[in-house]
Amino acid sequence: MRTGWRQRCHSYLIDVGTGIEIQQIEVTDDLFENRTRVPPFPVTRYFEVEIDESRRNGKKIAVFKSIVPVIAHRKPDWHILKFRIRRGGWTITERLQKKIPGGEVQWIYTDDFNILFLSSGGRHDTDMLVSLITGKLNTITRSILDGNRIPSEFENQMSCRNAFDTMFADGVDGAFRDAVLYREHASAISGELGKNGPQAARTQICSNHGHVVVGAAEAAALNVDLTRIDELNDLSWLNE
């Protein structure tokens, strides 16, 4: 379908061969509130992929737009006597993605395809992009059918978030209390103030790492003349 003088929108219906369970998430306007939906989940074997193709500087560039699980069926072929004169077309009867108050219901793997497109460079011809998408879709489908489902990007993010929540459930002290370095410098790391306020706390922190006090004369003597450093004057290594 042409959407502009230099742009077309391609829609592909992909059949993975066997119906698979479509786990879904609710993507809300507040991204930290995204959550998985509870089963039962819909089952389908069909996916609609949308790709925009534009011409820039004489080259065609394909941009991934979306992938949506769908319910689809094919109309019967047209026959005269025993001869098929027209193949039956496909009709999408339902898209397993919908708007909800404050967000949208999506397939749990939707973000995986967005990341696939971006991480692979984002500049492809249409055939290459379709190949990437179908390869990723096949990998996901095989893992589900084999009973060893690969986690989605959303699930990976949730695992990391839950791990950090558990680690810091008792605060910073609880997370690192068993670390030797933290035990030795806990008061400095936690930023506890001394009895005399911030100045005392700063002194306490410095005391853990060592400090030196010098006068003005000693500080002036610390200035270094870079021209007196022999290593900086020796440039013979540039010719090696």
Buried (B, 14 or more C-beta within 10 A) or exposed (E): EEEEEEBBBBEBBBEBEEEBEBBBBBBBEEEEEBEBEEEEBBEBBBBBBBBBBBEEEEEEBBBBBBBBBBBBEEEEEEEEEEEEEEEEEBEBEEEBBEEEEEBBBBBBBBBBBBEBBEEEEEEBEBEEBBEBBBEBBEEBBBBBBEEEBBBBBBBEBBEEEEEEEEEEEEEBEEBBEEEEEBEEBBBBBEEEEBEEEEEEBEEBBEEEEEEEEEEEEEEEEEEEEEEEEEEEEEEEEEEE
